[in-house]
């Protein structure tokens, strides 16, 4: 199964849940009848799951996207390339065609429609994918955009392709999504069986949770909610979930000890029995939702 852990805003505890849930399942996989566990950090602009997962580097892959290259000697300056580009990645100026790779979406329209074949596509580096194996058998995959690369979606798409080719359907795949509700999130959850939305019991948390739920409804994605830092706010999130028939599958309490462990890059399930039991229940609830 493949689940995505997302949130309407950053800082709600999405990564905290992802790394602790993945590590718990990996440690208990024999008892849980799980073959392999894969944690994937799809927040390619700022991945941080690797701060908590200590493992041996198994593989590194450079990832590329395709962008056009202008061949001046072939160009007749018909302007068709600039006219067909919906993303303004090409501009016709005098007797020159300017290409802006940071705007290119690799749609091939300019290249395929150029009557003189003056815009062949070339590979352009955009980032790096790394695969680790932790001591508990957890497979951890992290993708990271190069500095200055603005588009996350192509790298997220290629990361999905990698994990789907590397791990079969028997693996339990946990996706740590980017925050928010924009294109990177939509690409991340595209084939998830369940999207777990992490929020906090505050007005800001509820507001952004509503945005995330609306997005998942538009995508026709089954979703559930987990409240992190339970105890710092009110019951508005509980009431919202009840009113909208959204499963509330767990609450992680606000604890000073948890914040301290997190700041040191440690897993909560290793030192706090209460949170380990909560993660265990969250896993059970996830399985029930997917099977049900």
C-alpha angles and dihedrals in degrees: 000000000000122000128179123213110208142157139199091236140018123265099036096117101267094140091042090059095042097053095042094045093047093047093048093052091046092052093047099035095119092053091042093048093237119149102200136356122212126189115194124190105210095171086103095170093060113003114185107161087098090069088072102034114075111195148139117271109244104170143006123195129183110222124213138189127203121250130170123261117206117228104198096194091061098042120105092183094241090153092223092125094055092044095053097045109102092190100053091239091142130050129189111218119173106301096345139081115215119205122204105197093187089065097043116111095191093242092144092221095126093045097045095044098045105112092207099044088238095143110059115174119246133189115260121188114242106165151316137273122208130189123202135181117213126211092256090057096258114150111219123193122187129182123193130188118230116250110275096024108123105187118079099174099078092053092045090051092051091047090055089051090051097051093044091053095041098045127039129219093277091070121096104230121197116190119202100208131205115261123259132029104279132117097289091057093047091051091047097054095039096115102018116132091211134014115210111203116205117205141159128235096253134102090255091049093050094046093053092041088059090053091050093048091050089052093050090048090054088051091046091237124157108236141183133189135234121190115217124196089024111193100040097090142013141290098267093110091051091050093047092052092048093049093050098040093243113154112244100204103176150356125214111203124233104253131170090214091055092052090050093050091047092052089054093051094250129140115250095216091063095061109020114063092189092059091044089056090048091051089049090054092046090055091051092049092049091053091049092051094049094046092043 
